[in-house]
Amino acid sequence: MITTTVIPVDQVIALEAGANNAHRINIFDTNSTAKCLLDCLTVKSKYDLASHRAINGEQKREKRRGFVAFEKDNIQAQRQALEPSERMPNSALKIRRNPFTLNGLEASSKNGCRCCQFIFALLDGLFSARLHSHRHSVELQWVGYSFQLQVQSKVTGQSWMFHFFSPVGAPSIIQGMHSAKLLNGDTSSTLSLGRAQGWIQNCVTSHQYCGEGRNVPLPKRVLDLETLVDSQGRHGIKLLDTDGKQGTYVCLSHCWGKDPMPIRTTMATLNDHAQFIPYSSLPRTFQDAIEMTRRLGLRYLWIDSLCIIQDSALDWQIESSKMADVYQNSYITIAAVSSSDFRGGCFSSDKTGDLCMELRENEKTNLVAVRECKGTGQLRTQEDTYKAFPLFSRAWVYQERMLSRRVLYCNQNELQLECREGLVCECGNHFLAPHPHPKTQASRGLREFKKQYAEAFKRYGVRGQYSPDDLCRHWQRTVVQYSWLQLTQMSDKLPALSGCARDIGRLTGDAYLAGLWRANIAEGMLWTVNPPVEYPRPATWRAPSWSWASVDVVSGIEYTFALRTRFRQDFQAKIESAECSLSGADVTGEVSAGYIRVRSRLCPAYLRRLCRLCATGNKAKYSIEHENRRGRPLKDSEPCRFEEKGLDGLEGADLKLFPDFKYDDRIDFAFFSAEGGRACKLAPISLLHLYDGQSFESPVVTDYFLVLRPASVKAKPGSDIFERTALATISFESWTRRDAWFDNVYHKLLTQETVIEII
């Protein structure tokens, strides 16, 4: 008989200091599962496959074939178990486990399944400690072949998710369980802050690229956290004008939220704040940041809404232009990632913490811990991640995170520290909730974005020793990561990344042009909007049409990384001038105008708005008109025809159009209808060749073109003015085929060389 006892968290945490090589226990061996009434035999076969070590290519292929066969068998078995009305894709069924109840588990345990006996003892301890009143009214289901359990009440519909793991320091680990440290649920506790101070001290003393961050130039204004008491007995702090002094300070990174900030520094409150700010007037997030700063032994704190005059455009422009210095010089940045606004605070409000149980049978004991995942398990989607970590969805936070030498993340249930050389968390295992699922973009973003940013400056962080091409790719990756994030004010799209841009500019000395760099304009224009393209061109101008900052996106943008090719440098050499007019003092901030002037030849073409009949087999609504356009009309009807001739000679080539925004047929193009009033429409456009490229892994050659339309502004004498509307590509099977088309078709269509201006 297996007995279960709950062990105090402090007692288990004490084992961490003496952690050694624990031995592994396989509860799914042949003897223990022979009499199982549930699916332990299936789990055993899965674990047996996983345990086979493949040391050569054939063994690896054999192992993979075994997994494929296992997944097929499981899909068939799960389809038979589904209700007739249930519909599930094969991708979900291949790792789906059979649901069960505690009574069914107990019956299998009494039938002699040793594995079910162990699991029943485990769940018995969990339900006794946390879910006693729901014990007989729940349905249970393992999430895949892991120790993650979904619990669903058949009475109330309420659900829970739990993850079982082996505590660090335990003498044994159950095969299939991850090993992690326990969390006590209170990130304001001595335990959590003690762990954080240990990480920080290790970073300060042993990391080459992070730096100490002490006795640095202070920002223009900081909060002085030395406790003040006014005449009414109220405790408070004050806003300090540093007057160029040096010191050690902390930054706060947080979500403002939708509601008005309850306290801000304005022209009217500046003098009062310099004298006294009542502690009680500060929102909870600010109060928690003050407490954490003090407990870290520091005196100064920088918070944007209090240290920048909010109703002074000049002060905001000057101070926001120094954002790179503010975050780079700070000792640490406190990030309230789990708070959606100023009321959420920095510390975790969940005080339940992890549960640890000792399972004893005769003289054998095993320690197993369990963590409640708050109904989401390992966060798998971007939406779930942003709900758990709302701060990570905010565009302003990106540069705060990238530029800071150290960031202390105040997560739900635990603290995390990210620096230029690594990422650590209290539990020590990113495979467990509340971390995003390891294979998701959110997880890669948390673990890789700052690492990628820091690596670039480890390698190219000295002026004159950088690689321009590598820094160009680094900037493009930065823009791609940033473009997924959200802004309350879309006019902040350039200012919210200005600190990172200044970082690049310090190394290169290059001119910054509304999100692009003068020396790499050709590469800078190789961005495309990820589908779905849902937003029209913004009504309020904020950047030139050739800049990624000019459009609004749902799913970010993507870049094509340019290779050195035959025509890219030729295009770059034809650029006569490129300039942007600034809206304020920040050279990497908002712009009021911008243009690229290039001496070139254009290829006249047509944009086709596909009607419902002609778009069959082609999800795109728009295409560049050409002879072998894909898609057949419905019901054997005749396709729409035009007198105007599209691009020809593209047999075997692949032409793609990537719209920059959602087109409005009535506004964006001068469309005209097909012959006989049919529904397809054409609009004249121009193609400007950027460059050609070939992958190292394929003979296919791809040429890139800007799709231009005439701008709705008056052209200057001697030049034509255009706007970018899309990026287009034409792929050929070889250089020979590509050059033949350019010689026989493209070059014959080109206009006379002239100066064009793209705005």
N, C-alpha and C positions, 0 to 999 in steps of 0.2 A: 504494500500500500504506500502511495506517495502522499506525504503531508506538505501543506503549503503554509508558510509563515511570512508575513510582511516585515521587511527589514527597514529600519529608519534610514533615510537618505544620507544623513551625516555619516552613519556607520559605513555605508557602501562607498561614499566619496573618500573616506580614509584609506580604502584599499588602493586608490589610484597611485599613491606614493610608492607602493611596493609592487607595481604592475610588472609581471614577467611573462614568459612565454606560456600561455595557457594551452592545455591539451584540448583537442576537439572531440566532441561526442556526436555520433551519428544515431539519431533516434529512429531513422528510417531503414534500419537493417532488415534482413530477411526474416529473422525470428520474430521481430517486434511487430511486423505488419501482416503476418500470415493469416491472421483471423480478423482482419479489418472489415467493417461493414460500410466504411466510407470510401475515401479515395487515397488512402495512404500508399497503396501499391503503385498508383499512378505517379505520385510524388517521388516515390523511391526510384522509379525508372528514370524520371527526369534528373534526379540527383546523381544516379549512376552514370548517365551520359555526361553530365557536367564534370564528374570526377575523373574521367578518362583523360590522361595527359597525352596530347598529340605532339610529337617531336619532329615530324617531317610533314611535307606537303600532302602525301597520300593519307596519312593518319588524320590530318586536319580536315581533308575533304570527307573522309569517312565519318568523322565526328559531326560534321555539318549535315551530311545525309541522314544521320541518326536523328538529329534535331528536327529536320524537315519531316521525316516519317512520323516522329512523335507528335508534331504539331498537326499533321493531317489526321492522325487517329483521334486526337483530342477534339478537333473541329467536328468530326463525324459524331463522336459521342455527345458533345454538347448540343449539336443540332437536334439529336434525338430527344434530349432532355428539355428543349425549349417548348413553350406553349405554341400552338399553331399561329397565334396572332403576333408572337414576338419576332422581331427582325433585328438581327445583329450581324455585322460584317465578320468575315473570317479572321481579320486581324485581331478582333476582340475575343473570338472564340478559341483561338489557338492557345491562349494562356488562361482561359476561364476555368475556375474551380467550381465544383458542385456546392450549392448552399446546404447548410445543415443546421441543426438545433442542438442545444445543450443536452436534451434528452437523447437524441440520436448519437451524440458523441459519448454519452455515458453508457448507452447500450453497446456500442462498439468496444468501449473500454472493458466492460464486464464480459464481453465475448472473448477477450484474451489479446486484443491488439495493444501491445505495450506502448506503441506510439500514441494511440488515442488516450491511454491512461495518463501519459505525461501531459498531453495537451489539455485534457480535462482538468487535471490538477492545476494547471496554469490558469485556465479560464475560470475555474472555481475561485481561485484567489482574486482574480480581477473583479468578478461580479460581486464577491463578498465585500470588497473594498470600495468599489466605485459605482456599480450598477445593480445593487441588491434588489431594488424594487422592480427592475425590468427582467429579472432572471428567467422567468418562464414565458415571456411574451416576445422574444426576439428571434430573428433569423440571422444566422452567421454565414459569412463567406470570406475565404481567403482571397486576397488580391494577388492573382498570379501565383507563382511558386516562390513566395516569400513569406515572411512572418508578419505580414500586414493584414489586419483583420477588420472587415467591415461588419458593423452591428446595426441591424435595422429592427425597430420596434414594430410589430405587426398590429399594435393597438393604437399608438399615437402617430406612427409614421416617422418619429424622430430617429436620427441616425448618428452613429459615432464611428470614428476610425481610430484604431490603435496599432502601434508598431512595437513589436517585441524585439528586444536586443540584449546582448550580453554586456554587463557593465565592465568598464575597464578595471583591471585588477582582479576580476573573478578567476578562480583557478581553472575553470573549464568554459568552453564556448560551444554552444549547440550549432552543428553544421547547418548552414543556411542563414544563421543570424549574424547581423552586423555587430561590431563591438563599438561602444560609445560611452562617453561620460554622462553621468546623470545631471539633470537640470532640476533645480528646486523651484522654478517658476517665478522667482522674485529677482529681477535683474538689479534691483537696488540693494540687494543683500551684500554682506561682506564677502560671501563666496564669489559672486559674480564680479564685483569690482576688484577683488583680489586677483582673480584670474586675468582681468583686463590689465591691471597694473603690471603683472608679470610679463604679459605679451609686450606691453609698451617698453618696459625696461630692457627686455631682450632685443627689441628693435633698435632702441637707442644705442645700445652697447655693441651690437654685433652686426648690424646691417650696413653695408658699405654705401648704398645709394639712398637711404632714407634720411640720414642726417638727424642731428639732435633737435633742432628747432628751438633752442633757447637763446635768449639775448639777441633777438632779431629786431629789425625796424618794425615798430608797431604801426598798425593802420592809423589813419587820421584820427579816428575816434574808436574807443573801446569802452566796454562796461567795466567799471572798477567794482569788483565784488567784495571789497572790504566792507563789512557790515556797518551801516549807518543807522542812527536812531533819531527821528525828528522830535519836535516839541510835543507831539501827541503820543509819543511812545511807539510809533510805528517803525518797524524795521524796513530797511531799503538799501539800494545801491545808487550809483550815479554814473552818468555818461562823462567820460574823460576825454578831453582834447589832448592828444599825446604830444603835440608840438615837436615831432621828430624824434621822440625818445625811443629807446630800445627796451625790450622786455620779452616775456614769454606769454603767449596768449592761445586761446582755444576758439575755434569757429563752430557755429551751430548751423547745420543743414537741416531744413524742415519744410513741410508743406504749409503754405499759408491757409489753404482751404478756400471755400466759396464765400464764407461770411467775412465781413470787414474785420481787419485786424483790430483788436480792442485797444492796443496801445502802439503808437508810432511816434517817431521823432519828426516833427514838422517845424517850420519856421516859428510857429506860435509856441511850441513846447520845448524848443531847443534849450533855452536858458533854464527852464524848470528842470529838465532832465539832467542838466549839468550840475544841478544842486542836489536833487533827491528824486529817486524813482521808488515809490512804495512797492515793497515786495508783493503785497496783496493785489496790486493792479496788474501784475504780470500774468499771462496765461500759463497753464500748467506746463506746457512744453518748455517755456523759458525758465520756469522755476526748477524743473528737473535738470535742465542744462546747467543752471547755476550750482545746484547741489553737486552734480557730477564733477564740475570743474573744481569746486572747492575740495572735494574728496580726492581728486587727483593732485592736490597740493598747489593749484595755480590760482592766480588772482584776476586775470583779465579774460574777458569773453567778447567775441565779436558776433553780433546778430544784425543782419541786414536792415530790418525794419526799424531798429533803434540806432544804428550807427551810420546810416545814410539818411539825409534829410529827404523825406518822402515827397514833399510838394515842391522841391527845388529841382527843376530839370537840369540845371548846370551842375549841382552837387551830385545828382544821380549819374550824369554822364562822366564826370571826373572820377568818382569813386568806383563805378562799375568798370571803368577802363583799367582800374588797378586790381581787378578781381584775381588775376593770375598770381600777383604778389601776395594778396591777402591770404589765399588758401595755401600757396606753396610755402609761405613762411610760418604758418601756424604750427604749433607744437602737435596738435591733433584736431581733427574735425569730428564733432559729435553729430551723428546722423540719426534723426528720429524716424527711421524707415517705416515703422508700423503705424504711424499716426497720420491720418488723412488731413488733419488741420492742427491749429495751434492748441486745441483742447486735449489732444490725445496723449501728450506727455512723451517722455523718453523711456520711462521704466515700464516693464511689463505689468499689466494689471491682473494677470492670471497667477494665482498663488498656489495652484494645485501641485504643479511639478510632476516629476516622474515617480512611478511606483516600482519598487523592487521587491521581488519575492524569492524566498529560499525554498527550493523543492528538495525534500529529503526522503530517501528510500533506503532503509537499513542504514548503512554507514556512508552512503554516497549522498553528496549534496551538490546542487547546482543553483547558481544565482541567475535569475532572469528578470530584466527590467521591462517596463512597458511605458510608452509615451502616447498620450492622446493627441491625435492629429487635427483636432477641431473640425472634423467632418470632411476635410479635403485630402487627407493623406499626403503623399509627396506631390507637391504642386506641379502639374503637368502643362497647363496652358498659360499663355501670357496673361490672360484675364485673371486667372486664379492667383498668379504671382503678384499682379498689381493690387489685388484686393488685400493680400497678406503684407505686401511691402509697397504701399502707395507712393512712398517717396521715390522709388526707383522708376516710376512712370513719368516723373517731372523732368522736363528738358533742362531746366536751370541746374538741377542736381548733377547732371553729367559732368560738367567741368569742375564742379566742387569736388566730386569724387576723384576725377582723374588728376587734378592738380595737387590735392592734399598729399602730404608725405605719409600721413596715417589717418585712417577713418575708423572711428569706433561706431559700429552699427548697433543701434538699440532695437533689436528684433523682438518679435513676440516670443517670449520664454527664454531668450538667450542673448548674449552679447557676441559680437564678431569684431575682429580687428583685421583690416586690410591695409597693407602698406605696399611700398614699391617692390617688395621682394616676397610677398606671400599673403595668404589669407588663412586665418585661424578662427575657430569658433569654440564655444564652451563645450558642446557635446563632442566635437572632434570628428564628426562623420557626416559628410554632405549627402550620404545616401538616405538619411533619415529625415522625416518631417521635423521642423517646418521648412526645410530646404526644398527648393524646386527639384523636380525629378532630374537626375544627372544628364539625361539625353535631350533635354529641352533647351530651347534658345535662352530661356530665362536663366537656367543654370550656367550655361556657357557664358552668358553676360556677367553674372555675378563673379565667376571664377576666372574669366579670361580678359575682360575688357581692360581693366586697370593693368593687368599683367602685360597685355600687348602694348598699352600706352607707355608703361614704364620701360619695357624692353627697348623701345625705339630710342629713348633718351639715354639708356645705358650705353647703347652702341653709337649713337650719333649726337650725344649731348654736348659736344665741344665744337665751337664755331671753327669751320675749316676742316673738320674731320668727319663730317656727315656725308652720307650718300644722297644726293638730290632725288634719285629715283625711288629709293627706299622711303625717304621722308614723304614723297608724294603719295606712295601707297599707304603709308601710315596715316596721312591726312584723310585719304579716301575712306579707309576703314573707320576712322573717327567719325566722319560725316554719316556713314551708313549706320553706325551704332546710335548716334545722336538722333537721326531722322525718325526713329521709332517712337520717340518720347513726346510728351504732351506739353503744350503751352496754353496758359490762360489767355495771354495777349500774344497774338500771332506776330505782332510787330517786334517781339523779343527774339525772333528766330535767329538773327545774327548776334545780338548782344549776349544771348545765353550761351554762346559758344566762343565769345571773344577772348576769354582767358586762354583757351586751348590754341586759338589762332595766334595770339601773342607769343605763346611758347614756341611755335614753329618759326614765327618771324624773327625771334631772337637768334635762332640758329642760322637761318638762310639769308636774312636781310632782304628777302623778296617782298614785292608789293602785294598786298592783300586786296582782292577785288570781290567783295560781296560773297565770300565763301569759297573763292577760287584763288589760285596763285598765278601771278603774271608769267613766271618762267614755265608753267605747266598748264597753260590755258587749254590746250588741245585735250589733254587727259582730264582736266577739270570739267569739261563739258560732256564726258562720257557717262553721265548718270541717267538712269531710267527710273520711273515710278513703278514700284511693285503693285500688282493688281490686288484688289480692285481699285480702279481709278474713279473715285467717287466725287471729287470736288472740282468745280470750275476754276478758271483763273481767278484769283482773289480780286475782289472789286477795289480794294485799297492796295496801291502799289507799294511794294517793300523791297524789291530787288530786281535787277535786270532779268529778262526772260531766260538768259543762258545760265543763270544761277539756280542751283537746287533750292535756294531759299525763297524763290519766287512762287513756289507751288505749295499747296496743302496736300497732305497724303494720309492715307489710312494705315498702310502697312510699310511705311518707310520707303527709302530709295535704295537702289543698288548701283554699284559701279562696275564697269568693265576695266580691269587693270590693263593698261596699255603696255605693249612691248615696243622695242625699237624697230620701226618698220621703214619702208621706203619713202612714204609720203607724209608721215607725221611731222617730221622736222621741216619739210617743205611748207606745210600749212603754217607752222609756228613762225617761219621766216616771213610769211606774207602779212602777218599782223603788223599794221602800221602804228597803232596806238590802242591802248586799253586803259580806261580810267573810271573811277567811281567818285561821286561827290558825297562827302560825309554829312550826316545830319547833326553831328555833335562833335565832342572832343575825342571820342574813342575811334582810333584808326581801324579797329577791327569790329566796330559796332554798326549801328544803323547807317544806311545810305539813302540819299534822296534822288540819285540818278546814277546811271552807269552805261557804258557802251564799249563795244569792241569794234574797231575799224580795221578792215582787212581788204587787201587788194586781191580779188579772186574772180573766178567765173562760176556761174550758177547753172544748174541743170533744171530746166522747166519740167514740171511733172504735174500730176493731178492726184488729189486726195479723193478717194471714193467712199461715200457714205453708203454702206451696203443695206439694201432693203431686206425684208424678212425672207423673201424667196431666194435671193442671190447669196444670202449669208449661210445657207445650209452647209453644215460641215465645217464652218468657220465661226468660232465664238466671237471673234473681233467684229466690232461694228464698223470699223474703218480700215482701209487698206490703201496703199499706193497703187494706182491703176497700172497694170501690166498685162501682157498677153496671156500668160499662163496662171492667172490668179486662181487660187484654189476655191473649191466649193461648186456644187451643182444646184440648179434651181429645183424647187419642189414640183412634184406632180408632172414631171417631164415638160414643164412650161419653158418658154424661151427666156433666156436671161436678158436683163436690161442692157441696151446697147447705146453707145455714144459715137458721134462722128469723130470726136477728139481721140487721138491715138495715145495710148499709154506707153510705158517703157516696153520695148520688145527685146528679143534675143536672150531672154532669161530662162530658157528651157533648162531644167535641171538645177537651176539656182533657187535659193530660198530667201525670199524677201520678207522682212518683219518690220512692223511699225510699233513703236513704243510711245503712246501719247503722254504728254506732260501733264495734262489735265482733262477733265470731262468737257468735251466740246459742246458748245451750243450752236446748232446749225444756223440759227438766225443771226448770230452775232459774230462768231469766230471766223467764218469763211464765207466767201462769195459763191455759195453753191448754186448750181443750175441742174435741172432735172434731165433724165434720160430721154431718148427719142420717144415720141408718142406719149409723153407725160408719165412714163413709168416711175417707180418709186426710188430707184437708186439716184444718187446725186454726185456730181463732181465739183471740185473746187480747185482752182489753180494754186500751186505751191511751188517752191523752189528747193532744190537739194544742194547743200554745200558739203563737199567731200572733206572729211576730217582726216582719216588715215585708214590704212589696211592693217590687218593683224592675222597671225597664224599661230595656233597652239603648237606647243612642242610635241604634242601627242597625236596630232591629226594633220592630214594634208589639206584640210578645208581652210580656205582663206575667206576672211570676213572683212568687208568694207563698211565703214561707219559714216553716216551722213546726218547733218543737221537738217531738219525739216523746217523751212522758214515760210512765213507769210508776210506780206507788206504791213508795216506798222501804221497805226492810225494817227501818225504825227507827220508834220510837214518835213520833207527831206531837205537837208542842206544842199547848196549848190555843189554839183560834182559827185554826189553820193546818193545811194538809195538806202532807205531805212527799213529794216526787217525785225521781226520778232521770232524767237524760237517757239515751236509748238510741239515738237516731238524729236525723237532720235530714231533713225531707220538704219537697218542693216541689210546687206545683200551678201549671202554666203555662196561661194563657188567651190567646186570639188578640187580645184587645183589652181596654181598660179597661171598655167597656160590658158585655162578656160577663163579665168578672171581677166587677164590682160587682153584676150581676144575681144571680150565684151566691151571693155573700156575703149579699145582702139576702134572697133567697128560701130559701136552704138553711142556710148556715153560722150566721148569727146566731140562727136558730130552734133550733139544736142546742146552743147554748152554755149552760153551767151558770150559776148565780148568781155574781156577782162575789164573790171571797173572797181572802184572803191565802194564797198558796201558797209553799212553800219548796222550792227545788231544791238538792240537795246532791250 
